[in-house]
Every structure is written in C-alpha cells, then in structure tokens.
Amino acid sequence: MTLVTGVLTDEYVALMSDRRMTVKIGTRIVSQEDTDTKTIALGGQFLMGFTGLARIDKLRIEVWVGRVLNGVKLENYFEVLRREIEAAFVREGQAGGMPHAFLAVGYASLRPGGPVYPLCVTISNSFDHRGRFSTAVPVSPQFRICVERLANRRQLIVPVGHPVHDTTLRALEHRIRVVVRGDPSNPALAVWPLLTALHDTAKRSRGYVGRDALFACMPRRALPDYSIRWGQDVDYRMQVASAFLPDGARNAGDAIMHMAALINPQMHIMGIKVFNGKPTTSLADLEGYGP
C-alpha cells in the first residue's frame, strides 16, 4: 500500500506520492518495485492520487480512470468514479476486502455558481468516524465520497494509504505551517517536508512504501489549466507542475523530468518516462495511452 499526501492552502494545492507497486500471492510478497504513476491531473482543477488496488480490468489505474471519465463533465467526475470503482471491486473479487482510496485536492464550488474553495475529495471504502481514510476500520463493500474544505485554516494535510506515524504527521504539520507562513505562494517549499514524511514512513513500512516520489502542485492563480509543466525551469508559483524526486532528492531543485497522467476535456492521457541509456519500452508497452 502506497502513501499519498495532499496539502491544501489558500494559494495552492499539492500532492506527493511514492511509486511502489507491490505484487502479492496470498500473503506472500512476490515483488516490490517503484514503477507506477499514481498522480493524475483532472480537468484542470484537481490533482488526484490513489492507493490500494493497482490494476483494474488489467489496466493501470490512470488508464482505467481515463476510460471511465471519457465524456463525463467535470462536476460529475467523482460520483462516476465512486460508482465505477465500487463496481470494479465486485468484478475483481475485492469487495469488502482491500482498502482503497482516491485522494483529490483542488479548487471548486460546492454548488453551481457558488464561491470556489480549496477542497479535498476522498473516495474510499475505508473511512473512520471523521470521514478520513483509515486502515484501522473494517473495509466496506461500498465506496463513499467525503469532501473537506480548508475553511478558516491556513493549511490542511490529508494522507491516505499506509499509516503515517503520529510523530511523523505532527512534524509534517509543523513544517508545512512554517513554510506556508514564510512564503504562502510557493508550493516548491512543501517538497522537503513531504519528502521527509514519506521517507520516514517508508522506513517503517516493510517495503510497502517506496522512497522515490512524485510531486505535483496546482497554484490557485493558474486555474483552470489543462497542461502540466516539468523540468528545471518551472515557475511553481504560477504553473501547474509535476516532478519526479528520486531517492536522495531533498527539494524541487533535485527534481527529474516527470509528467503525471493528464485527463482533460479532450481526454488525452499522457506520461513521460526518462531512460538512462537505450530505451527498452516498445509501442506495445504503451497500449492504452493516447486520446
């Protein structure tokens, strides 16, 4: 089970996830590799990550989400996704079994024509009494949607996936509070606190959480934006951006080129992988990607 952490502020939202893919047969771990893209940009207004089941109908999750949301209006994305993931868990024989969550952070109104708020939207079969994802509660065969506003707070941190130790979460909250107070419009400053929390959780996770990370951020002033910038010359304050942070990275300046899956009204799904040496991926490996 991976770790996805969302951050809400008045000026930007951000999402950090690892890339760990764990394959099990029964209770035996067959492999653990850092291969998956678990960040999706939705409709120019949300960043979304996932944890739990990694393949549905033999498709990678970002491809499956793209197919499910094809032709769907943005305001209906989350209800359609809730309905389809519930049905998929029945088909896969996982209903009431494996905890799963989609975590989306972005900006939207709660009613047509209403004010736009920083929002966190979680779709899961494993909620606690507060409406937060938890692995400590019984897994339900039904999926629900929980929406949380930033409200009068300066920042809100919402993790889903592998449990984060209380001391790690408190340290993360303190560090995010400090960087938001010091420079509230710069999401790049959230990279080191989020990475530190991810690496600490990885050490405690028995290999279920990887140390390689994907970071994505969406400034409020950039919305709506149907593109993603990547590389070393990104203006994180003004542009929707995405970065791959390998083990050993400490801040946004250590990022390597990366683009998350991108789902926009034209339903293009894209991803970029950087190879050292001769690429080994064939066109057949990319089946399912494209308009």
C-alpha positions in Angstrom: 0.0 0.0 0.0 1.4 3.3 -1.1 1.3 6.7 0.6 -0.4 9.7 -1.0 -0.4 13.0 0.9 -2.4 16.0 -0.1 -1.8 19.6 1.1 -4.4 22.4 0.8 -3.6 26.1 1.2 -5.3 29.3 0.1 -2.7 29.8 -2.6 -2.0 26.3 -3.9 -2.7 22.6 -3.5 0.0 19.9 -3.7 0.2 16.1 -3.8 3.1 13.8 -3.0 3.0 10.0 -3.7 5.5 7.2 -3.9 5.7 4.9 -6.9 5.7 1.5 -5.1 4.0 -1.4 -6.8 3.6 -4.5 -4.5 2.6 -7.8 -6.0 1.3 -10.5 -3.6 0.1 -14.0 -4.0 -2.0 -14.7 -0.9 0.0 -13.2 2.0 3.4 -13.7 0.2 5.1 -10.7 -1.4 6.3 -11.6 -4.9 7.8 -8.3 -5.8 8.0 -4.6 -4.8 9.1 -2.2 -7.5 8.9 1.6 -8.0 7.2 1.6 -11.4 3.7 3.2 -11.1 2.5 6.8 -11.8 0.0 7.5 -9.0 -0.7 11.1 -9.8 -3.4 12.3 -12.2 -4.3 15.9 -13.2 -8.1 16.1 -13.5 -9.9 18.6 -15.7 -7.5 21.5 -15.0 -8.8 21.9 -11.4 -7.7 18.9 -9.4 -4.7 16.7 -8.7 -5.6 13.1 -7.7 -3.6 10.2 -6.3 -4.6 6.7 -5.4 -3.7 3.9 -3.1 -4.9 0.3 -2.9 -5.7 -1.8 -5.9 -3.1 -1.1 -8.6 -4.7 -2.7 -11.6 -8.4 -2.8 -12.7 -9.5 -4.9 -15.6 -5.8 -5.5 -16.2 -5.3 -1.8 -16.8 -3.1 0.7 -14.9 -5.2 2.9 -12.8 -4.6 6.1 -14.7 -5.7 4.4 -18.0 -8.7 2.9 -16.3 -9.7 6.3 -14.8 -9.3 7.9 -18.3 -11.7 5.4 -19.8 -14.2 5.7 -17.0 -14.3 9.5 -17.2 -14.4 9.7 -21.0 -17.2 12.1 -22.0 -18.1 12.9 -18.3 -18.5 16.5 -17.2 -16.0 17.7 -14.5 -18.8 18.3 -12.0 -19.7 14.6 -12.2 -16.2 13.1 -12.1 -16.2 12.0 -8.5 -19.6 10.4 -8.4 -19.0 8.5 -11.6 -15.6 7.4 -10.2 -17.2 6.3 -7.0 -19.8 4.2 -8.8 -17.3 2.7 -11.2 -14.7 1.8 -8.6 -17.3 0.1 -6.5 -18.5 -2.0 -9.4 -14.9 -2.8 -10.4 -14.1 -4.1 -6.9 -17.1 -6.5 -7.3 -15.7 -7.7 -10.6 -12.2 -8.1 -9.2 -13.5 -10.1 -6.2 -12.2 -7.4 -3.8 -15.5 -6.0 -2.4 -15.1 -5.6 1.4 -11.5 -6.8 1.2 -8.7 -4.4 0.2 -8.8 -0.8 1.4 -8.6 1.6 -1.5 -8.8 5.4 -1.9 -8.7 8.2 -4.4 -7.5 11.5 -2.9 -8.1 14.6 -5.0 -7.0 18.2 -4.0 -8.1 21.2 -5.9 -10.4 24.2 -6.2 -14.2 24.0 -6.9 -17.5 25.3 -5.7 -19.9 23.2 -3.6 -22.9 24.4 -5.6 -23.4 25.8 -9.1 -22.3 29.4 -9.2 -21.1 29.4 -5.6 -17.7 30.6 -4.3 -14.7 28.5 -5.1 -12.9 26.8 -2.2 -9.8 24.7 -1.7 -11.2 21.2 -1.4 -10.0 17.7 -0.6 -12.2 15.0 -2.1 -11.7 11.4 -0.9 -13.4 8.3 -2.5 -12.9 5.2 -0.4 -14.2 2.0 1.1 -12.4 2.6 4.4 -13.4 5.7 6.3 -13.2 6.4 10.0 -15.8 8.3 12.0 -14.2 11.6 10.9 -14.6 10.8 7.2 -10.8 10.2 6.9 -9.2 7.2 5.2 -8.1 4.6 7.7 -6.7 1.1 7.6 -7.8 0.5 11.2 -11.5 0.2 10.4 -13.4 -2.6 8.7 -13.4 -2.3 4.9 -16.8 -1.7 3.4 -18.2 -3.2 0.2 -19.5 0.3 -0.6 -17.4 3.3 -1.6 -18.3 6.8 -0.3 -17.2 10.3 -1.0 -16.0 12.7 1.7 -15.3 16.4 0.9 -13.3 18.6 3.3 -12.8 22.3 2.9 -9.8 24.3 4.1 -12.3 26.6 5.8 -10.5 29.0 8.2 -7.3 27.1 8.4 -4.1 28.2 6.7 -3.2 24.7 5.6 -4.6 21.2 5.7 -2.7 17.9 5.3 -4.6 14.7 4.4 -2.7 11.4 3.9 -4.2 8.2 2.5 -2.6 4.8 2.2 0.0 3.4 4.6 -0.5 4.8 8.1 1.8 7.7 9.0 3.2 7.6 12.5 1.8 10.3 14.8 5.3 11.9 15.4 5.9 12.0 11.6 2.5 13.6 11.0 3.0 16.2 13.7 6.4 17.1 12.3 5.0 17.4 8.8 2.2 19.6 10.0 4.7 21.9 11.8 7.0 22.1 8.8 4.2 22.9 6.3 2.9 25.5 8.8 6.3 27.2 8.8 6.7 27.2 5.0 3.2 28.5 4.4 3.7 31.3 6.9 7.0 32.2 5.5 6.1 32.2 1.8 2.5 31.3 1.2 2.5 31.3 -2.6 5.5 29.0 -3.2 4.5 25.2 -3.3 8.1 24.2 -4.0 8.8 24.8 -0.3 6.5 22.0 0.6 8.7 19.4 -1.2 11.2 18.8 1.6 8.6 18.4 4.4 6.5 16.0 2.3 9.6 14.0 1.2 10.8 13.7 4.8 7.5 12.4 5.9 7.4 9.9 3.0 10.9 8.6 3.7 10.2 8.2 7.4 7.0 6.3 6.6 8.9 4.1 4.0 11.4 3.1 6.8 8.5 1.8 8.9 6.5 0.2 6.1 8.3 -3.1 5.5 8.7 -2.2 1.9 5.2 -1.2 1.1 6.1 2.5 0.7 8.9 3.4 -1.7 11.4 6.3 -1.4 11.1 7.6 -5.0 8.4 10.2 -5.1 6.1 12.1 -7.5 5.3 15.7 -6.5 2.6 17.8 -8.2 1.3 21.2 -7.4 -1.5 23.5 -8.7 -1.5 27.2 -7.8 -4.9 28.8 -7.4 -3.9 31.7 -9.8 -3.2 29.2 -12.6 -6.7 27.7 -12.7 -8.1 26.3 -14.9 -5.0 24.9 -16.5 -5.2 21.8 -18.7 -1.4 21.4 -19.0 1.5 20.4 -16.7 5.0 21.9 -16.7 8.0 19.8 -15.8 11.8 20.2 -15.7 14.2 22.7 -14.1 12.7 25.9 -15.3 9.2 25.7 -13.8 7.6 28.6 -12.1 5.9 26.7 -9.3 4.0 29.8 -8.1 2.3 30.4 -11.5 2.1 27.0 -13.2 0.7 23.6 -12.6 3.8 21.5 -12.2 4.9 17.9 -11.7 8.3 16.4 -10.8 9.9 13.1 -10.1 12.1 13.1 -7.0 14.4 10.1 -6.8 15.7 8.7 -3.6 18.3 11.2 -2.3 16.4 14.3 -3.5 15.8 17.0 -0.9 13.9 19.8 -2.8 12.4 20.8 -6.1 15.8 21.7 -7.5 16.7 18.0 -7.4 13.7 17.0 -9.5 14.0 15.0 -12.7 11.6 15.5 -15.6 8.2 13.9 -15.0 4.7 14.3 -16.2 1.7 12.9 -14.4 -1.2 11.3 -16.2 -3.3 14.2 -17.6 -7.0 13.9 -18.1 -8.6 17.0 -19.7 -11.9 17.6 -21.5 -10.3 16.2 -24.7 -9.4 13.1 -22.6 -5.7 12.9 -23.6 -3.8 10.7 -21.2 0.0 11.3 -21.2 3.1 10.1 -19.4 6.8 10.6 -19.8 9.5 8.3 -18.7 13.2 9.2 -18.7 15.7 6.4 -19.5 19.4 6.2 -18.8 20.8 4.6 -22.0 18.9 2.9 -24.7 15.1 2.8 -24.1 13.6 -0.7 -23.7 10.0 0.3 -23.9 8.2 -0.6 -27.1 5.0 0.8 -28.5 3.2 -2.3 -27.3 4.1 -1.3 -23.7 2.2 2.0 -24.2 -1.1 0.3 -25.2 -4.0 2.2 -23.5 -2.3 5.6 -23.6 -3.4 8.3 -26.0 -6.6 10.3 -26.9 
